Amino acid sequence: MGGVTSSMAAKFAFFPPSPPSYTVVTDGLTGLLLLSPFPHRENVEVLKLPTRKGTEVVAVYIRHPMATSTLLYSHGNAADLGQMYELFIELSIHLKVNLMGYDYSGYGQSSGKPSEQNTYADIEAVYKCLEESYGAKQEDVILYGQSVGSGPTLELAARLTKLRAVVLHSPILSGLRVMYPVKRTYWFDIYKNIDKIPLVACPVLIIHGTADEVVDCSHGKQLWELCREKYEPLWLKGGNHCDLELYPEYIRHLKKFVSFVEKPPSQRHSSRRSTDQFEQPRRSTDVFEASRKSTDRREKPRQSIDRPEKLKNQSHNVDKPEKLKNPFDMERSRRSVDCIEKSRKSVDHQVERGRKSVDRLDRLRTG
């Protein structure tokens, strides 16, 4: 039964873009790895990192000359580095951070197959590289997990006691809870974030859209309630699962959070606003325009943890007093996100088997 439920969970959770949106090439003159089709940037390094599971993951490291923090970004489902690349560049610029992003095993040009345990090994390898190759200290690292990426993020954060901060973007309570309103954790569930979030010792920012049709906003709110060190969350009114970067409040709130956690602990508490009083959204000159349309592909909420719909036109983006220096090409950013269709019959069959397993366990427990 364990193999069946593990396989079921994998079917729900992982939808790597096919074909990948990028390739890794070696420069004939310098021998450096490059991410094609993107032009080479002096402040960007492309890496291939071995994991303890025997796979090799592709990562990009983006330097910022004024950075005092390093952001380790675990992306959502049905996305790869090619689709995330320009967002990573803009986050590094606007947050003034070094940024390391990577593809999970089986995603993009990373080898192997995606699985829960492989994603844990993947993020460990990337974090180890930050420490050993770039001299990053734990207390200077901010872990950022989007959607499914909240799983490996919290797995690592629960074990690192001196992290600077954690950001959870449209996070999940657990894989099973996305599909069923179960009240307790089952052994075959994946990404049991609900059990790990109380172990995180650093400040945690949670961002979630109130109209998320893939991972209900209640997931983010319950995780926030369980945080040990809460920071003012960002509930984006009308935000869906994959369009939060389009909201001006998104980058504004992130900048405020990074500024807060970069202060010495003694100064944080004197300047911190109460997390019980949430400010009303306001217009911002920090506009995160032209982000990717989708990084998390979606058909139906029950069939996948992360499979988004096409974005609707965003009327709230009319008032934009300032544009980014390098606005994204939204069509280029979403290449291959719209070409992922999995077998519905197979997934539905696995869903029914998983449901019967849950019902059977509940009957045994109440009997």
Solvent accessible surface area in square Angstrom, and as a share of the most:
residue,aa,sasa,rsa
1,M,111,0.50
2,G,33,0.32
3,G,58,0.56
4,V,54,0.31
5,T,3,0.02
6,S,68,0.44
7,S,47,0.30
8,M,5,0.02
9,A,10,0.07
10,A,36,0.28
11,K,72,0.31
12,F,1,0.00
13,A,0,0.00
14,F,15,0.06
15,F,3,0.01
16,P,30,0.19
17,P,6,0.04
18,S,74,0.48
19,P,92,0.58
20,P,52,0.33
21,S,14,0.09
22,Y,5,0.02
23,T,70,0.41
24,V,30,0.18
25,V,67,0.39
26,T,87,0.50
27,D,41,0.21
28,G,83,0.80
29,L,175,0.87
30,T,89,0.52
31,G,48,0.46
32,L,94,0.47
33,L,52,0.26
34,L,34,0.17
35,L,8,0.04
36,S,37,0.24
37,P,78,0.49
38,F,18,0.08
39,P,100,0.63
40,H,91,0.41
41,R,83,0.30
42,E,162,0.72
43,N,55,0.28
44,V,12,0.07
45,E,61,0.27
46,V,15,0.08
47,L,36,0.18
48,K,88,0.37
49,L,20,0.10
50,P,104,0.65
51,T,13,0.08
52,R,148,0.54
53,K,96,0.41
54,G,73,0.70
55,T,16,0.10
56,E,76,0.34
57,V,0,0.00
58,V,1,0.01
59,A,0,0.00
60,V,0,0.00
61,Y,7,0.03
62,I,1,0.01
63,R,111,0.40
64,H,30,0.14
65,P,131,0.83
66,M,129,0.57
67,A,25,0.19
68,T,88,0.51
69,S,1,0.01
70,T,8,0.05
71,L,2,0.01
72,L,0,0.00
73,Y,0,0.00
74,S,0,0.00
75,H,1,0.00
76,G,0,0.00
77,N,1,0.00
78,A,1,0.01
79,A,0,0.00
80,D,0,0.00
81,L,0,0.00
82,G,5,0.04
83,Q,3,0.02
84,M,0,0.00
85,Y,10,0.04
86,E,33,0.15
87,L,1,0.01
88,F,0,0.00
89,I,6,0.03
90,E,3,0.01
91,L,0,0.00
92,S,2,0.02
93,I,60,0.30
94,H,35,0.16
95,L,10,0.05
96,K,94,0.40
97,V,0,0.00
98,N,27,0.14
99,L,0,0.00
100,M,0,0.00
101,G,0,0.00
102,Y,0,0.00
103,D,0,0.00
104,Y,1,0.00
105,S,0,0.00
106,G,21,0.20
107,Y,1,0.00
108,G,12,0.12
109,Q,70,0.31
110,S,9,0.06
111,S,53,0.34
112,G,44,0.43
113,K,159,0.67
114,P,31,0.20
115,S,38,0.24
116,E,32,0.14
117,Q,92,0.41
118,N,22,0.11
119,T,0,0.00
120,Y,11,0.04
121,A,1,0.00
122,D,0,0.00
123,I,1,0.00
124,E,41,0.19
125,A,13,0.10
126,V,0,0.00
127,Y,15,0.06
128,K,113,0.48
129,C,13,0.08
130,L,0,0.00
131,E,75,0.34
132,E,125,0.56
133,S,75,0.49
134,Y,43,0.16
135,G,55,0.53
136,A,16,0.12
137,K,124,0.53
138,Q,35,0.16
139,E,85,0.38
140,D,40,0.21
141,V,0,0.00
142,I,0,0.00
143,L,0,0.00
144,Y,0,0.00
145,G,0,0.00
146,Q,0,0.00
147,S,0,0.00
148,V,2,0.01
149,G,0,0.00
150,S,0,0.00
151,G,0,0.00
152,P,0,0.00
153,T,0,0.00
154,L,0,0.00
155,E,35,0.16
156,L,5,0.03
157,A,1,0.01
158,A,22,0.17
159,R,120,0.44
160,L,28,0.14
161,T,102,0.59
162,K,135,0.57
163,L,10,0.05
164,R,38,0.14
165,A,0,0.00
166,V,0,0.00
167,V,1,0.00
168,L,0,0.00
169,H,0,0.00
170,S,0,0.00
171,P,0,0.00
172,I,0,0.00
173,L,12,0.06
174,S,0,0.00
175,G,2,0.02
176,L,5,0.02
177,R,25,0.09
178,V,19,0.11
179,M,21,0.09
180,Y,24,0.09
181,P,119,0.75
182,V,22,0.12
183,K,191,0.81
184,R,81,0.30
185,T,38,0.22
186,Y,7,0.03
187,W,143,0.50
188,F,12,0.05
189,D,7,0.04
190,I,15,0.08
191,Y,0,0.00
192,K,52,0.22
193,N,0,0.00
194,I,26,0.13
195,D,73,0.38
196,K,35,0.15
197,I,0,0.00
198,P,50,0.31
199,L,104,0.52
200,V,1,0.01
201,A,37,0.29
202,C,9,0.05
203,P,3,0.02
204,V,1,0.00
205,L,0,0.00
206,I,0,0.00
207,I,0,0.00
208,H,0,0.00
209,G,0,0.00
210,T,64,0.37
211,A,45,0.35
212,D,9,0.05
213,E,84,0.38
214,V,6,0.03
215,V,1,0.00
216,D,80,0.42
217,C,11,0.06
218,S,60,0.38
219,H,11,0.05
220,G,0,0.00
221,K,90,0.38
222,Q,78,0.35
223,L,0,0.00
224,W,21,0.07
225,E,111,0.50
226,L,65,0.32
227,C,6,0.04
228,R,152,0.55
229,E,45,0.20
230,K,53,0.22
231,Y,12,0.04
232,E,10,0.04
233,P,6,0.04
234,L,18,0.09
235,W,54,0.19
236,L,5,0.02
237,K,173,0.73
238,G,43,0.42
239,G,0,0.00
240,N,19,0.10
241,H,0,0.00
242,C,1,0.00
243,D,5,0.02
244,L,0,0.00
245,E,0,0.00
246,L,7,0.04
247,Y,17,0.06
248,P,17,0.11
249,E,25,0.11
250,Y,0,0.00
251,I,1,0.00
252,R,24,0.09
253,H,3,0.01
254,L,1,0.00
255,K,65,0.28
256,K,56,0.24
257,F,0,0.00
258,V,6,0.04
259,S,59,0.38
260,F,12,0.05
261,V,1,0.00
262,E,59,0.27
263,K,69,0.29
264,P,67,0.42
265,P,89,0.56
266,S,94,0.61
267,Q,97,0.43
268,R,31,0.11
269,H,125,0.56
270,S,99,0.64
271,S,61,0.39
272,R,58,0.21
273,R,136,0.50
274,S,62,0.40
275,T,23,0.13
276,D,111,0.58
277,Q,137,0.61
278,F,86,0.36
279,E,52,0.23
280,Q,146,0.65
281,P,88,0.55
282,R,123,0.45
283,R,195,0.71
284,S,13,0.08
285,T,86,0.50
286,D,39,0.20
287,V,3,0.02
288,F,0,0.00
289,E,27,0.12
290,A,13,0.10
291,S,0,0.00
292,R,1,0.00
293,K,55,0.23
294,S,6,0.04
295,T,0,0.00
296,D,0,0.00
297,R,31,0.11
298,R,31,0.11
299,E,33,0.15
300,K,104,0.44
301,P,53,0.33
302,R,107,0.39
303,Q,9,0.04
304,S,0,0.00
305,I,1,0.00
306,D,0,0.00
307,R,4,0.01
308,P,3,0.02
309,E,54,0.24
310,K,140,0.59
311,L,24,0.12
312,K,149,0.63
313,N,155,0.79
314,Q,39,0.17
315,S,94,0.61
316,H,67,0.30
317,N,25,0.13
318,V,120,0.69
319,D,71,0.37
320,K,47,0.20
321,P,97,0.61
322,E,91,0.41
323,K,136,0.58
324,L,11,0.06
325,K,175,0.74
326,N,69,0.36
327,P,76,0.48
328,F,15,0.06
329,D,71,0.37
330,M,56,0.25
331,E,105,0.47
332,R,87,0.32
333,S,5,0.03
334,R,36,0.13
335,R,87,0.32
336,S,22,0.14
337,V,1,0.01
338,D,53,0.27
339,C,63,0.38
340,I,7,0.04
341,E,113,0.51
342,K,83,0.35
343,S,68,0.44
344,R,129,0.47
345,K,176,0.75
346,S,40,0.26
347,V,8,0.04
348,D,68,0.35
349,H,105,0.47
350,Q,22,0.10
351,V,1,0.01
352,E,69,0.31
353,R,97,0.35
354,G,1,0.01
355,R,82,0.30
356,K,113,0.48
357,S,8,0.05
358,V,9,0.05
359,D,60,0.31
360,R,110,0.40
361,L,43,0.21
362,D,53,0.27
363,R,151,0.55
364,L,130,0.65
365,R,163,0.59
366,T,118,0.69
367,G,98,0.94
